[in-house]
């Protein structure tokens, strides 16, 4: 499987970023005016994802929060 996964506008290398906790992920997203969601994956890790996240890509992920800054996000991996 390629390191770069693309589904429509979803690109895991640009649209997903791991964090140690929900608070850090929320701070990162809001401080950069990125829209998206904070997910908790099955293994307990936290991922921030863009609004283009395809439901089910991370099987069993639980949405912890939604970030809506009225902006958008084009590359949260930086």
HELIX and SHEET records of a PDB file:
HELIX    1   1 UNK A   12  UNK A   15  1                                   4    
HELIX    2   2 UNK A   22  UNK A   31  1                                  10    
SHEET    1   A 2 UNK A   6  UNK A   7  0                                        
SHEET    2   A 2 UNK A  10  UNK A  11 -1                                        
SHEET    1   B 4 UNK A  16  UNK A  19  0                                        
SHEET    2   B 4 UNK A  46  UNK A  49 -1                                        
SHEET    3   B 4 UNK A  36  UNK A  40 -1                                        
SHEET    4   B 4 UNK A  62  UNK A  67 -1                                        
END                                                                             
